[in-house]
Amino acid sequence: MFRVLIKRIANTTSRPTSTSLTWQAALHRRDVPARARQASHSAASEVEVTRDLRTHSPGKDIATLTVRNPLKLNILTGPIVTSLIEHCRTLSDLPTLRAVILTGGSVAAGKPPAFIGGADIREMHALSSPLEARAFITHLHSACRALRDLPVPVIARIHGLCLGAGLEVAASCDLRIATKVSRFAMPEVAIGIPSVIEAALLPGLIGFGRTRRLLMLGEIIGAEEAEKWGLVEKVVEDEKQLDHMIADWIGRLVRNGSQAVRSQKRLIRSWEECGVNEGVHKGIEAFGEAFQNDGVEPREKMAAFLGRKGR
């Protein structure tokens, strides 16, 4: 049935769900390998999350995390989820980090492009108790939380299918940009489970009515509709334009004050979980903190601005 869903999604405009006792304990009887490998049509492809760290300019690093599961539309297996969490924790300690790009790897020939095609239905089908199910879903939530906890902006680079757990991962990012061929859906109810964990972020992005359409009706929407809904910030024609626009966003982030951007991310995150009055108070505190240590960053940025205005 899920294959039918995938075909339908790819031809129009699953996730399997989400995740975790620990996921290892929940799934131990199936002997899931720590670094599973599958053969692609052309060569052996490793099922993993890779990390690429590049220096944009002195003291300003950009990381790219790529989810790779080419034979299965980059779905999230237990080991992939663990790897994603570990990479996020490592990057969180990097003081020169300015932004993170999250993307899906190339898929096998004959398959539609995919950002993340969902969680692993085989792993979920093997769950035999509420305890195991809670462990599985908690593990996936930990990956979404790790992305949200990164101290710098995370950009979801979406090309192709963004389904179920993949959409929850995308919602956990700070900014989302997609190609026109991308498709979005939350098909969990079609396989007998509710959409949970970071699906809770969707009402804040698209409202409760549209969230119900995705989660209850299992609607599939294209990239342009996703942009109209507010699910993604930008839609472009193809991967070339996708990378061009991301480079533009990265350039803007790098030009801005690094501590100011980190503070803004923390503040926006707090706004998601508090009322207006509390949000205003948190903003006042953040503004004051910007001037700690003689306010080096704001003074430098303001002096540069005033210097340009005085010319």
C-alpha positions as YAML, in Angstrom:
chain: A
units: angstrom
residues:
- id: 1
  name: MET
  ca: [0.00, 0.00, 0.00]
- id: 2
  name: PHE
  ca: [2.81, 2.39, 0.85]
- id: 3
  name: ARG
  ca: [4.40, 1.83, -2.54]
- id: 4
  name: VAL
  ca: [1.11, 2.86, -4.07]
- id: 5
  name: LEU
  ca: [1.19, 6.03, -1.95]
- id: 6
  name: ILE
  ca: [4.74, 6.84, -3.07]
- id: 7
  name: LYS
  ca: [3.81, 6.29, -6.71]
- id: 8
  name: ARG
  ca: [0.76, 8.50, -6.28]
- id: 9
  name: ILE
  ca: [2.77, 11.25, -4.60]
- id: 10
  name: ALA
  ca: [5.55, 11.14, -7.19]
- id: 11
  name: ASN
  ca: [3.08, 11.21, -10.08]
- id: 12
  name: THR
  ca: [1.01, 14.14, -8.72]
- id: 13
  name: THR
  ca: [1.74, 17.50, -7.88]
- id: 14
  name: SER
  ca: [5.01, 8.32, 3.47]
- id: 15
  name: ARG
  ca: [6.19, 8.85, 5.66]
- id: 16
  name: PRO
  ca: [6.14, 6.04, 7.42]
- id: 17
  name: THR
  ca: [6.15, 7.53, 10.85]
- id: 18
  name: SER
  ca: [8.44, 8.32, 13.25]
- id: 19
  name: THR
  ca: [10.48, 6.97, 16.27]
- id: 20
  name: SER
  ca: [12.05, 5.04, 20.54]
- id: 21
  name: LEU
  ca: [13.66, 1.82, 26.09]
- id: 22
  name: THR
  ca: [16.27, 3.14, 23.13]
- id: 23
  name: TRP
  ca: [15.69, 2.34, 19.48]
- id: 24
  name: GLN
  ca: [18.48, -0.23, 19.69]
- id: 25
  name: ALA
  ca: [16.70, -2.07, 22.51]
- id: 26
  name: ALA
  ca: [13.36, -1.84, 20.75]
- id: 27
  name: LEU
  ca: [14.73, -3.35, 17.57]
- id: 28
  name: HIS
  ca: [17.49, -5.63, 18.88]
- id: 29
  name: ARG
  ca: [15.82, -8.83, 17.71]
- id: 30
  name: ARG
  ca: [16.18, -7.75, 14.09]
- id: 31
  name: ASP
  ca: [19.92, -7.12, 14.47]
- id: 32
  name: VAL
  ca: [19.91, -3.69, 12.82]
- id: 33
  name: PRO
  ca: [23.55, -2.96, 11.87]
- id: 34
  name: ALA
  ca: [25.18, 0.20, 13.24]
- id: 35
  name: ARG
  ca: [26.16, 1.29, 9.72]
- id: 36
  name: ALA
  ca: [23.87, -0.51, 7.30]
- id: 37
  name: ARG
  ca: [25.03, -0.76, 3.69]
- id: 38
  name: GLN
  ca: [23.06, -1.37, 0.54]
- id: 39
  name: ALA
  ca: [24.22, -1.83, -3.03]
- id: 40
  name: SER
  ca: [23.00, 0.80, -5.48]
- id: 41
  name: HIS
  ca: [22.42, 0.03, -9.14]
- id: 42
  name: SER
  ca: [25.88, 1.27, -10.03]
- id: 43
  name: ALA
  ca: [28.00, 0.79, -6.89]
- id: 44
  name: ALA
  ca: [27.80, 0.17, -3.17]
- id: 45
  name: SER
  ca: [26.23, 3.16, -1.43]
- id: 46
  name: GLU
  ca: [26.53, 3.70, 2.27]
- id: 47
  name: VAL
  ca: [23.36, 4.36, 4.24]
- id: 48
  name: GLU
  ca: [24.43, 7.23, 6.46]
- id: 49
  name: VAL
  ca: [24.44, 10.92, 7.26]
- id: 50
  name: THR
  ca: [27.52, 12.70, 5.96]
- id: 51
  name: ARG
  ca: [28.91, 15.97, 7.24]
- id: 52
  name: ASP
  ca: [30.80, 18.47, 5.13]
- id: 53
  name: LEU
  ca: [32.33, 21.49, 6.85]
- id: 54
  name: ARG
  ca: [33.60, 24.35, 4.72]
- id: 55
  name: THR
  ca: [35.03, 27.75, 5.49]
- id: 56
  name: HIS
  ca: [33.00, 30.51, 3.87]
- id: 57
  name: SER
  ca: [35.49, 33.15, 5.01]
- id: 58
  name: PRO
  ca: [37.97, 33.32, 7.90]
- id: 59
  name: GLY
  ca: [36.27, 32.28, 11.14]
- id: 60
  name: LYS
  ca: [32.96, 31.57, 9.39]
- id: 61
  name: ASP
  ca: [32.15, 27.90, 8.76]
- id: 62
  name: ILE
  ca: [29.15, 26.36, 6.99]
- id: 63
  name: ALA
  ca: [28.17, 22.73, 7.53]
- id: 64
  name: THR
  ca: [26.15, 20.52, 5.19]
- id: 65
  name: LEU
  ca: [24.45, 17.40, 6.53]
- id: 66
  name: THR
  ca: [23.30, 14.94, 3.87]
- id: 67
  name: VAL
  ca: [20.90, 12.07, 4.58]
- id: 68
  name: ARG
  ca: [21.86, 9.17, 2.30]
- id: 69
  name: ASN
  ca: [19.71, 6.10, 1.77]
- id: 70
  name: PRO
  ca: [19.64, 5.95, -2.05]
- id: 71
  name: LEU
  ca: [17.67, 2.76, -2.57]
- id: 72
  name: LYS
  ca: [14.91, 3.82, -0.19]
- id: 73
  name: LEU
  ca: [14.25, 7.50, -0.93]
- id: 74
  name: ASN
  ca: [16.53, 8.62, 1.92]
- id: 75
  name: ILE
  ca: [14.20, 7.23, 4.60]
- id: 76
  name: LEU
  ca: [15.32, 7.51, 8.20]
- id: 77
  name: THR
  ca: [16.54, 4.22, 9.63]
- id: 78
  name: GLY
  ca: [17.55, 3.92, 13.28]
- id: 79
  name: PRO
  ca: [21.29, 4.24, 12.55]
- id: 80
  name: ILE
  ca: [20.68, 7.27, 10.31]
- id: 81
  name: VAL
  ca: [18.71, 8.97, 13.09]
- id: 82
  name: THR
  ca: [21.51, 8.27, 15.57]
- id: 83
  name: SER
  ca: [24.09, 9.65, 13.15]
- id: 84
  name: LEU
  ca: [22.06, 12.82, 12.60]
- id: 85
  name: ILE
  ca: [21.85, 13.40, 16.36]
- id: 86
  name: GLU
  ca: [25.59, 12.88, 16.80]
- id: 87
  name: HIS
  ca: [26.51, 15.24, 13.96]
- id: 88
  name: CYS
  ca: [24.25, 17.96, 15.40]
- id: 89
  name: ARG
  ca: [25.82, 17.63, 18.83]
- id: 90
  name: THR
  ca: [29.31, 17.87, 17.37]
- id: 91
  name: LEU
  ca: [28.43, 20.95, 15.33]
- id: 92
  name: SER
  ca: [26.79, 22.65, 18.32]
- id: 93
  name: ASP
  ca: [30.21, 22.96, 19.97]
- id: 94
  name: LEU
  ca: [31.82, 24.71, 16.99]
- id: 95
  name: PRO
  ca: [32.17, 28.44, 17.76]
- id: 96
  name: THR
  ca: [32.93, 29.37, 14.14]
- id: 97
  name: LEU
  ca: [29.76, 27.73, 12.80]
- id: 98
  name: ARG
  ca: [27.43, 30.20, 11.07]
- id: 99
  name: ALA
  ca: [24.80, 27.98, 9.41]
- id: 100
  name: VAL
  ca: [23.86, 24.37, 8.65]
- id: 101
  name: ILE
  ca: [22.32, 23.08, 5.43]
- id: 102
  name: LEU
  ca: [20.31, 19.84, 5.63]
- id: 103
  name: THR
  ca: [19.63, 17.95, 2.41]
- id: 104
  name: GLY
  ca: [18.90, 14.53, 0.98]
- id: 105
  name: GLY
  ca: [21.42, 12.60, -1.09]
- id: 106
  name: SER
  ca: [20.99, 11.37, -4.66]
- id: 107
  name: VAL
  ca: [18.69, 8.37, -4.99]
- id: 108
  name: ALA
  ca: [19.04, 5.26, -7.12]
- id: 109
  name: ALA
  ca: [18.27, 5.41, -10.84]
- id: 110
  name: GLY
  ca: [14.58, 5.15, -11.63]
- id: 111
  name: LYS
  ca: [13.43, 6.54, -8.29]
- id: 112
  name: PRO
  ca: [11.94, 10.01, -7.80]
- id: 113
  name: PRO
  ca: [14.20, 12.57, -6.09]
- id: 114
  name: ALA
  ca: [13.77, 12.76, -2.33]
- id: 115
  name: PHE
  ca: [14.68, 15.03, 0.54]
- id: 116
  name: ILE
  ca: [13.59, 12.45, 3.13]
- id: 117
  name: GLY
  ca: [10.91, 9.90, 2.25]
- id: 118
  name: GLY
  ca: [9.85, 9.25, 5.85]
- id: 119
  name: ALA
  ca: [10.81, 6.86, 8.62]
- id: 120
  name: ASP
  ca: [11.48, 3.16, 8.12]
- id: 121
  name: ILE
  ca: [8.15, 1.28, 7.96]
- id: 122
  name: ARG
  ca: [9.92, -2.06, 8.37]
- id: 123
  name: GLU
  ca: [11.30, -0.91, 11.70]
- id: 124
  name: MET
  ca: [7.88, 0.31, 12.78]
- id: 125
  name: HIS
  ca: [6.18, -2.89, 11.64]
- id: 126
  name: ALA
  ca: [8.54, -4.83, 13.92]
- id: 127
  name: LEU
  ca: [7.46, -2.89, 17.03]
- id: 128
  name: SER
  ca: [5.56, -5.19, 19.38]
- id: 129
  name: SER
  ca: [4.56, -3.08, 22.38]
- id: 130
  name: PRO
  ca: [3.72, 0.48, 23.44]
- id: 131
  name: LEU
  ca: [7.09, 0.61, 25.22]
- id: 132
  name: GLU
  ca: [8.99, -0.17, 22.02]
- id: 133
  name: ALA
  ca: [6.83, 2.24, 20.03]
- id: 134
  name: ARG
  ca: [7.50, 5.07, 22.50]
- id: 135
  name: ALA
  ca: [11.23, 4.34, 22.38]
- id: 136
  name: PHE
  ca: [11.22, 4.39, 18.57]
- id: 137
  name: ILE
  ca: [9.33, 7.68, 18.26]
- id: 138
  name: THR
  ca: [11.35, 9.33, 21.03]
- id: 139
  name: HIS
  ca: [14.52, 8.51, 19.13]
- id: 140
  name: LEU
  ca: [13.20, 10.29, 16.03]
- id: 141
  name: HIS
  ca: [12.05, 13.23, 18.15]
- id: 142
  name: SER
  ca: [15.60, 13.48, 19.51]
- id: 143
  name: ALA
  ca: [16.89, 14.03, 15.97]
- id: 144
  name: CYS
  ca: [14.34, 16.79, 15.33]
- id: 145
  name: ARG
  ca: [15.21, 18.32, 18.70]
- id: 146
  name: ALA
  ca: [18.93, 18.16, 17.90]
- id: 147
  name: LEU
  ca: [18.30, 20.18, 14.72]
- id: 148
  name: ARG
  ca: [16.22, 22.71, 16.62]
- id: 149
  name: ASP
  ca: [18.88, 22.95, 19.32]
- id: 150
  name: LEU
  ca: [21.68, 23.81, 16.90]
- id: 151
  name: PRO
  ca: [22.73, 27.36, 17.87]
- id: 152
  name: VAL
  ca: [22.78, 28.60, 14.26]
- id: 153
  name: PRO
  ca: [20.14, 28.71, 11.51]
- id: 154
  name: VAL
  ca: [19.42, 25.41, 9.78]
- id: 155
  name: ILE
  ca: [18.28, 25.54, 6.14]
- id: 156
  name: ALA
  ca: [16.32, 22.61, 4.72]
- id: 157
  name: ARG
  ca: [17.39, 22.14, 1.09]
- id: 158
  name: ILE
  ca: [14.39, 20.23, -0.32]
- id: 159
  name: HIS
  ca: [14.46, 18.57, -3.72]
- id: 160
  name: GLY
  ca: [11.80, 15.92, -4.26]
- id: 161
  name: LEU
  ca: [9.69, 13.95, -1.82]
- id: 162
  name: CYS
  ca: [9.34, 15.32, 1.71]
- id: 163
  name: LEU
  ca: [7.07, 12.87, 3.50]
- id: 164
  name: GLY
  ca: [6.04, 12.10, 7.06]
- id: 165
  name: ALA
  ca: [9.14, 12.09, 9.23]
- id: 166
  name: GLY
  ca: [10.88, 14.00, 6.45]
- id: 167
  name: LEU
  ca: [8.35, 16.80, 6.75]
- id: 168
  name: GLU
  ca: [8.76, 16.81, 10.53]
- id: 169
  name: VAL
  ca: [12.52, 17.12, 10.08]
- id: 170
  name: ALA
  ca: [11.99, 19.96, 7.60]
- id: 171
  name: ALA
  ca: [9.64, 21.70, 10.05]
- id: 172
  name: SER
  ca: [12.41, 21.45, 12.65]
- id: 173
  name: CYS
  ca: [14.68, 23.57, 10.45]
- id: 174
  name: ASP
  ca: [14.66, 27.38, 10.60]
- id: 175
  name: LEU
  ca: [14.26, 27.99, 6.87]
- id: 176
  name: ARG
  ca: [12.98, 25.80, 4.05]
- id: 177
  name: ILE
  ca: [13.56, 26.15, 0.33]
- id: 178
  name: ALA
  ca: [12.30, 23.68, -2.29]
- id: 179
  name: THR
  ca: [12.38, 22.95, -5.99]
- id: 180
  name: LYS
  ca: [9.16, 22.95, -8.00]
- id: 181
  name: VAL
  ca: [9.14, 19.16, -8.30]
- id: 182
  name: SER
  ca: [9.04, 18.71, -4.51]
- id: 183
  name: ARG
  ca: [5.98, 17.10, -2.94]
- id: 184
  name: PHE
  ca: [4.83, 17.25, 0.68]
- id: 185
  name: ALA
  ca: [2.59, 14.85, 2.60]
- id: 186
  name: MET
  ca: [1.91, 13.33, 6.02]
- id: 187
  name: PRO
  ca: [0.53, 9.88, 5.11]
- id: 188
  name: GLU
  ca: [0.78, 8.24, 8.55]
- id: 189
  name: VAL
  ca: [-2.96, 7.70, 8.96]
- id: 190
  name: ALA
  ca: [-2.92, 5.63, 5.77]
- id: 191
  name: ILE
  ca: [-0.72, 3.08, 7.55]
- id: 192
  name: GLY
  ca: [-2.66, 3.14, 10.81]
- id: 193
  name: ILE
  ca: [-0.75, 5.58, 12.98]
- id: 194
  name: PRO
  ca: [-1.14, 9.26, 13.86]
- id: 195
  name: SER
  ca: [1.35, 11.96, 12.90]
- id: 196
  name: VAL
  ca: [3.13, 12.94, 16.10]
- id: 197
  name: ILE
  ca: [6.25, 14.59, 17.58]
- id: 198
  name: GLU
  ca: [7.34, 17.57, 15.43]
- id: 199
  name: ALA
  ca: [4.08, 17.48, 13.49]
- id: 200
  name: ALA
  ca: [3.11, 19.69, 16.44]
- id: 201
  name: LEU
  ca: [5.11, 22.48, 14.77]
- id: 202
  name: LEU
  ca: [2.87, 22.52, 11.70]
- id: 203
  name: PRO
  ca: [-0.04, 24.57, 13.12]
- id: 204
  name: GLY
  ca: [2.42, 27.37, 13.85]
- id: 205
  name: LEU
  ca: [3.59, 27.30, 10.24]
- id: 206
  name: ILE
  ca: [0.38, 26.69, 8.28]
- id: 207
  name: GLY
  ca: [-2.50, 26.96, 10.78]
- id: 208
  name: PHE
  ca: [-4.70, 24.25, 12.25]
- id: 209
  name: GLY
  ca: [-7.04, 23.94, 9.27]
- id: 210
  name: ARG
  ca: [-4.31, 23.12, 6.79]
- id: 211
  name: THR
  ca: [-2.60, 20.93, 9.36]
- id: 212
  name: ARG
  ca: [-5.80, 18.90, 9.58]
- id: 213
  name: ARG
  ca: [-5.88, 18.57, 5.80]
- id: 214
  name: LEU
  ca: [-2.38, 17.12, 5.79]
- id: 215
  name: LEU
  ca: [-2.71, 14.91, 8.87]
- id: 216
  name: MET
  ca: [-6.33, 13.75, 8.69]
- id: 217
  name: LEU
  ca: [-7.03, 13.71, 4.96]
- id: 218
  name: GLY
  ca: [-3.50, 12.75, 3.94]
- id: 219
  name: GLU
  ca: [-3.46, 15.43, 1.26]
- id: 220
  name: ILE
  ca: [-0.45, 15.71, -1.02]
- id: 221
  name: ILE
  ca: [0.63, 19.22, -1.94]
- id: 222
  name: GLY
  ca: [3.13, 20.56, -4.45]
- id: 223
  name: ALA
  ca: [5.89, 23.02, -3.74]
- id: 224
  name: GLU
  ca: [4.03, 26.09, -4.96]
- id: 225
  name: GLU
  ca: [1.06, 25.35, -2.72]
- id: 226
  name: ALA
  ca: [3.45, 24.65, 0.16]
- id: 227
  name: GLU
  ca: [4.89, 28.12, -0.36]
- id: 228
  name: LYS
  ca: [1.43, 29.71, -0.37]
- id: 229
  name: TRP
  ca: [0.61, 27.88, 2.86]
- id: 230
  name: GLY
  ca: [3.84, 29.01, 4.54]
- id: 231
  name: LEU
  ca: [5.27, 25.50, 4.76]
- id: 232
  name: VAL
  ca: [8.35, 26.59, 2.79]
- id: 233
  name: GLU
  ca: [9.83, 30.06, 2.45]
- id: 234
  name: LYS
  ca: [10.87, 29.87, -1.19]
- id: 235
  name: VAL
  ca: [10.32, 27.73, -4.29]
- id: 236
  name: VAL
  ca: [12.77, 27.66, -7.20]
- id: 237
  name: GLU
  ca: [12.85, 25.99, -10.60]
- id: 238
  name: ASP
  ca: [15.61, 23.43, -10.19]
- id: 239
  name: GLU
  ca: [18.62, 22.33, -8.15]
- id: 240
  name: LYS
  ca: [20.90, 24.91, -9.77]
- id: 241
  name: GLN
  ca: [18.62, 27.71, -8.61]
- id: 242
  name: LEU
  ca: [18.21, 25.96, -5.28]
- id: 243
  name: ASP
  ca: [21.94, 26.13, -4.61]
- id: 244
  name: HIS
  ca: [22.13, 29.68, -5.92]
- id: 245
  name: MET
  ca: [19.42, 30.85, -3.52]
- id: 246
  name: ILE
  ca: [20.93, 28.98, -0.58]
- id: 247
  name: ALA
  ca: [24.28, 30.63, -1.34]
- id: 248
  name: ASP
  ca: [22.50, 34.00, -1.22]
- id: 249
  name: TRP
  ca: [20.92, 33.18, 2.15]
- id: 250
  name: ILE
  ca: [24.23, 31.93, 3.52]
- id: 251
  name: GLY
  ca: [25.90, 35.14, 2.39]
- id: 252
  name: ARG
  ca: [23.31, 37.19, 4.24]
- id: 253
  name: LEU
  ca: [23.73, 35.14, 7.41]
- id: 254
  name: VAL
  ca: [27.51, 35.41, 7.29]
- id: 255
  name: ARG
  ca: [27.38, 39.19, 6.85]
- id: 256
  name: ASN
  ca: [25.18, 39.58, 9.91]
- id: 257
  name: GLY
  ca: [26.50, 39.59, 13.45]
- id: 258
  name: SER
  ca: [27.20, 35.99, 14.48]
- id: 259
  name: GLN
  ca: [26.13, 36.45, 18.10]
- id: 260
  name: ALA
  ca: [23.10, 38.47, 17.03]
- id: 261
  name: VAL
  ca: [21.95, 35.65, 14.71]
- id: 262
  name: ARG
  ca: [22.45, 33.05, 17.45]
- id: 263
  name: SER
  ca: [20.53, 35.23, 19.91]
- id: 264
  name: GLN
  ca: [17.73, 35.75, 17.37]
- id: 265
  name: LYS
  ca: [17.38, 32.01, 16.84]
- id: 266
  name: ARG
  ca: [17.09, 31.42, 20.61]
- id: 267
  name: LEU
  ca: [14.54, 34.21, 20.87]
- id: 268
  name: ILE
  ca: [12.36, 32.98, 17.99]
- id: 269
  name: ARG
  ca: [12.48, 29.50, 19.48]
- id: 270
  name: SER
  ca: [11.22, 30.88, 22.80]
- id: 271
  name: TRP
  ca: [8.41, 32.76, 21.01]
- id: 272
  name: GLU
  ca: [7.08, 29.41, 19.78]
- id: 273
  name: GLU
  ca: [6.47, 28.33, 23.34]
- id: 274
  name: CYS
  ca: [5.34, 31.45, 25.21]
- id: 275
  name: GLY
  ca: [2.72, 34.21, 25.17]
- id: 276
  name: VAL
  ca: [3.23, 37.72, 23.80]
- id: 277
  name: ASN
  ca: [4.06, 39.35, 27.14]
- id: 278
  name: GLU
  ca: [6.63, 36.73, 28.02]
- id: 279
  name: GLY
  ca: [8.06, 36.99, 24.51]
- id: 280
  name: VAL
  ca: [8.47, 40.75, 24.88]
- id: 281
  name: HIS
  ca: [10.24, 40.26, 28.23]
- id: 282
  name: LYS
  ca: [12.59, 37.67, 26.73]
- id: 283
  name: GLY
  ca: [13.35, 40.10, 23.89]
- id: 284
  name: ILE
  ca: [14.28, 42.86, 26.33]
- id: 285
  name: GLU
  ca: [16.67, 40.47, 28.08]
- id: 286
  name: ALA
  ca: [18.20, 39.40, 24.76]
- id: 287
  name: PHE
  ca: [18.69, 43.04, 23.73]
- id: 288
  name: GLY
  ca: [20.50, 43.76, 26.98]
- id: 289
  name: GLU
  ca: [22.70, 40.68, 26.61]
- id: 290
  name: ALA
  ca: [23.85, 41.92, 23.20]
- id: 291
  name: PHE
  ca: [25.75, 44.69, 25.01]
- id: 292
  name: GLN
  ca: [27.67, 42.41, 27.36]
- id: 293
  name: ASN
  ca: [31.47, 42.65, 27.18]
- id: 294
  name: ASP
  ca: [31.25, 46.26, 26.01]
- id: 295
  name: GLY
  ca: [28.89, 45.28, 23.19]
- id: 296
  name: VAL
  ca: [31.73, 44.58, 20.77]
- id: 297
  name: GLU
  ca: [29.62, 43.07, 17.98]
- id: 298
  name: PRO
  ca: [26.78, 45.64, 17.92]
- id: 299
  name: ARG
  ca: [29.23, 48.53, 18.24]
- id: 300
  name: GLU
  ca: [31.30, 47.27, 15.31]
- id: 301
  name: LYS
  ca: [28.23, 46.69, 13.13]
- id: 302
  name: MET
  ca: [26.66, 50.03, 14.04]
- id: 303
  name: ALA
  ca: [29.94, 51.91, 13.50]
- id: 304
  name: ALA
  ca: [30.22, 50.37, 10.02]
- id: 305
  name: PHE
  ca: [26.62, 51.39, 9.25]
- id: 306
  name: LEU
  ca: [27.12, 54.93, 10.51]
- id: 307
  name: GLY
  ca: [30.35, 55.16, 8.53]
- id: 308
  name: ARG
  ca: [28.51, 54.27, 5.33]
- id: 309
  name: LYS
  ca: [25.75, 56.77, 6.08]
- id: 310
  name: GLY
  ca: [28.31, 59.55, 6.66]
- id: 311
  name: ARG
  ca: [29.93, 59.21, 3.25]
...
